[in-house]
Amino acid sequence: MVVINPAAVRLTTASIRTAIRSFKETLPNLLVSCSLFREHPCQYNLYTSVMDAGSVDFTDGCCVNVNLSSPLVRFKRKAISTIEMMFAPYVTDNDLLLQTVPLNSGVPDWNASEQFFIPKGKCRVAWTPVKQYEGCMYTLMKIVKDGWCDCLTPLVSAFLPWKLDSYSDVTRVLRDTGTPIQGRQNFPDLLQPNRVIAVADSVSSLLRTPSELHVRPLVLENSESIVIEDEVDWFQHSAAMEMA
């Protein structure tokens, strides 16, 4: 099954053929078109306000909170190495950011700290530390779009190829090598789905979440990834036409 977005007016037949050929060669459940970020999210910062902070003990189920009216409802082990943390739904009117710092013999392991983005309407996080820990400290922050905020927080997530340097709260380093990211020359490769074309083995694969599937990317040129949905998209399309 091949699905093409009719608003992707610059998609070429050559790319459609490439998508079908790549799907037949690799046989994933789903192949989706992607493009490089025009502005790499490694540079992004988030305005946040602290909602809750505390610590949890993985061994006896103890939870110690800074706020008496903590939104942390419970946590449990989903598997031997996975911790699930659940928050009260009333805190999810905004997107949230959860920062975890595992504890080893009561000492924070800052090198293993992680951040998790929690979209609005969600209240559950599954966290798999790199090794067994006895507990963790956590900070739950609300992402603020307007008004007062407590701090400026770099965009870091356990699912992204960079993390914060253990000796700095602003310096990003590559997760695999520890190399400091000092400019565009150090930006890791990162793709974003662009909603231009998808090839699937069945209708059900289009309806399931990507984590349940074998998904492969098809990288398109930025000019082909333009989807015209508003005046700004039309301006980008017109500019690309003039430069062609």
Secondary structure, DSSP 8 states (H G I E B T S, - for coil): -EEE-TT-TT--HHHHHHHHHHHHHH--SEEEEEEE-SS-GGG-EEEEEEEEEEEEETTT--EEESSTT-SEEEEEESSSS-EEEEE-GGGTTS-EEEEEEEEETTEE-GGG-EEEEE-TT--EEEE--SS--SEEEEEEEEE-SSS--SEEEE---TTSSEEE-TT-SS-EEETTT--B--SGGG----EEEEEEEEEESSHHHHHS-GGGS-EEEEE--TTTT---SSHHHHHHHHHHHHH-
